[in-house]
Amino acid sequence: MFQRLIDDFKDSTGTALRLTSLAAAAGVALFITTSFLCAAAFVLVLENYGPVQACFTGAAIFFVVTLIAAGGYMVRKNRIRTRAEANAKSAAQTMLADPMVVAAGLQIVRAIGVKRLIPILAVGGLALGLLASRGGASSTEAPAE
């Protein structure tokens, strides 16, 4: 059970590292491309209209690129969040379906006894409900980054 969690952590870390390096390379290439396009547009507008309009054109180009990058970031962030929520739900279901976890739970019930275990489960269920309601309230708000 723990080995699967460790393997999932290794896989997600490796994937995140690969995606980060690809995003950095794409970002550098996009920056260089945008710089050359902006320089070309600046020279074209400078020759036809003047320096002030050329500066506004360069600012507009960089503003559009910024909007595109921000939109891509928001879409990616939402996809990661929905995928993480789906993985968390499936991980909880598979942990409860694991025969080792069920066997350990049965052994705990036999060792403690049903009459002593009922109040412990009631308090645990109450705590779990409070944590779930607190976690649900904070997941609707966007984290400040």
C-alpha positions, -999 to 999 in steps of 0.1 A, spaced: 0 0 0 28 24 9 49 13 -20 20 23 -44 19 58 -27 56 62 -31 55 51 -67 27 76 -74 48 103 -58 78 94 -79 57 94 -111 41 127 -103 75 143 -94 91 131 -126 62 143 -147 62 177 -130 100 180 -136 96 171 -173 67 195 -178 86 223 -160 116 219 -182 95 218 -214 76 249 -202 108 267 -195 122 259 -230 89 269 -246 88 301 -226 123 311 -237 115 304 -273 83 323 -271 101 352 -255 127 353 -283 100 350 -310 79 377 -294 109 400 -291 118 397 -328 81 402 -338 78 432 -316 110 447 -330 98 442 -365 64 457 -357 82 486 -339 104 494 -369 74 492 -393 52 515 -372 81 538 -364 88 544 -401 51 549 -409 36 567 -379 63 578 -354 79 568 -321 49 571 -298 26 549 -318 55 524 -322 59 522 -285 21 516 -281 22 489 -307 50 471 -288 31 474 -255 0 460 -272 19 430 -285 34 421 -251 0 426 -235 -17 401 -259 11 376 -252 6 381 -215 -31 375 -218 -25 343 -238 0 330 -213 -23 338 -183 -52 321 -200 -31 290 -206 -19 290 -170 -55 292 -157 -67 263 -179 -37 242 -169 -43 250 -132 -80 240 -134 -71 207 -152 -46 198 -125 -70 206 -98 -98 184 -113 -74 156 -119 -61 157 -84 -96 156 -70 -104 126 -91 -72 109 -81 -79 116 -44 -114 101 -46 -102 70 -64 -73 65 -40 -96 66 -10 -119 41 -26 -90 17 -35 -76 20 0 -109 9 15 -112 -19 -10 -77 -32 -2 -80 -66 16 -50 -58 38 -67 -26 51 -100 -45 57 -81 -73 75 -63 -48 97 -96 -31 105 -112 -64 115 -82 -73 138 -86 -39 155 -123 -45 160 -116 -79 175 -88 -66 198 -107 -35 211 -142 -49 211 -173 -36 194 -187 -19 226 -156 1 231 -151 9 194 -185 25 188 -178 57 208 -143 60 192 -159 56 158 -185 82 166 -159 108 177 -137 99 147 -167 103 123 -175 137 138 -139 148 134 -138 136 99 -170 154 91 -156 186 105 -124 183 85 -143 175 53 -166 205 57 -136 227 64 -117 213 34 -147 218 12 -150 254 21 -114 262 15 -113 243 -19 -138 267 -34 -115 297 -29 -86 302 -52 -53 300 -34 -33 332 -34 -1 328 -55 
